[in-house]
């Protein structure tokens, strides 16, 4: 049950108008409070506190309310009936929407022939969690890893290979496209060195940069040798990407399709643009003017062909929209990228509107902040480069191993991996994705405080209690005289559905992560103050508290799953 929604709607129906429902900071005052009297007072010409006293009898008529009282200038505190809380908490969570949407979710954006780095951390983790949440609610999602696989970076990689292996058949006039070239496949580690080396050379060698530009254009026009070479290193790069995705416990993308696939639709897209007179020439390039008369900030045109006839990524994003229109025809397209791409997506959405592919309200860009080191600057390795994502995973894993060793425990590798995964992912998810945050391996791997290991530890503790208690199917509550700790924990579990729905509606995955932490706080308070398996606990109380523990465990497990974490058997 979405407890907040149920109580709010019931009170508003009873009073005949909408008022805010809040959770008091001090739960001793009640489970909820409302400012209804303060909102109504001015319109009816009464003192808010006096009006609140008049409202109390009406609220007492609601069968789920046990007590109401007035506080301060007119706030009304509401306490729920124990039996209502127990019955509601005992019902399975059901948050399925009545209006499911088809949603294209674009959050991979990995680059072929380039290893994943720390810049891919947030898009992967947050995108996956948002996808899980949308699916949990009942929407049909189609996840995209829109890869960088057709632009200048490909030209640079091929130019580098050509410079170092000019005798390879891909570069010969008599190239045979039907031959088997699998023997030219390189390792992922070797492939990862090509782009950095090529990019560095291009900065100092103008001729090399020019060669890369020419190769890019020829690759896009179908040069058989270049395309065959591309097909040699593509699977190497894809396998490397997917291994990292698997390590992060990210759900497999429904479609790993990038610029190359989008470019297949250049002809129908160009036809559409020309039919609407949207393509204009500018210094040898073909561009789309998207600036409006009402714009006060700069709004550059979108380039469709550059002066060399190559297709930039701006254009392939338009083609990707066309592809999604004729295949998915989604109700919503959500892009998750670095905030610095904000202008690009403003331009793209304007092109979509001008062409009639999608209205602006069907498209959404979520820009995330940067991950910074303890010095407040973007996190980098000691040599000044962007940290590789696998390196980050290993860094966290090593920190967890050290903490476990220092504690004198001996945990299996699978458990260490699960703890490291939780440390990394929870630390990212608990922050507002639109804000920057500090990344410190030592703090994120702590077993205490607002950390992933603390979340897992609480889940392991609940599982341990239930396992030691044995397989009991008795689900009866005492349903009266709940202790404060029992009440607070059950009410916390009843906030799950509101939290998940709000996280989706606001594209705020941090709500789920921080809900998990708050739920764990309630669990551990309950654990310390409400003994379950102790010898002096009577059978009825034990059964009652085991059911509370089971409800808490199931709710926490669902929350953990939405974050893509794994609960180990022990910690």
Secondary structure, DSSP 8 states (H G I E B T S, - for coil): --HHHHHHHHHHHHHTS---EE--SSGGG-SEEE-HHHHHHHHHT--HHHHHHHHHHHHHTSTTEEEEEEETTTEEEEEE-HHHHHHHHHS------SS--EEEEE----BTTS--BGGGHHHHHHHHHHHHHHHHHT-EEEEE---B-SSHHHHHHHHHHHHH-TTSGGGSTT--TTS--GGG---HHHHHHHHHHHHHHHHH-HHHHHHHHHHHHHHHTT-HHHHHHHHHHHHHHHHHHHHHHHHTT----SB---HHHHGGGHHHHHHHHHHTT-EEEETTEEEE----TT--S----EEEE-TTS---HHHHHHHHHHHHHHHT--SEEEEEEEGGGHHHHHHHHHHHHHHTS--GGGEEEEEE--EE-TTSSB-B-TTSSB-BHHHHHHHHHHHHHHHHHHTT----HHHHHHHHHHHHHHHHHTS-TTS-EE--HHHHT-SSSSSHHHHHHHHHHHHHHHHHH----------SS--HHHHHHHHHHTTHHHHHHHHHHTT-THHHHHHHHHHHHHHHHHHHHS-SSSTTS-HHHHHHHHHHHHHHHHHHHHHHHHTT----S--
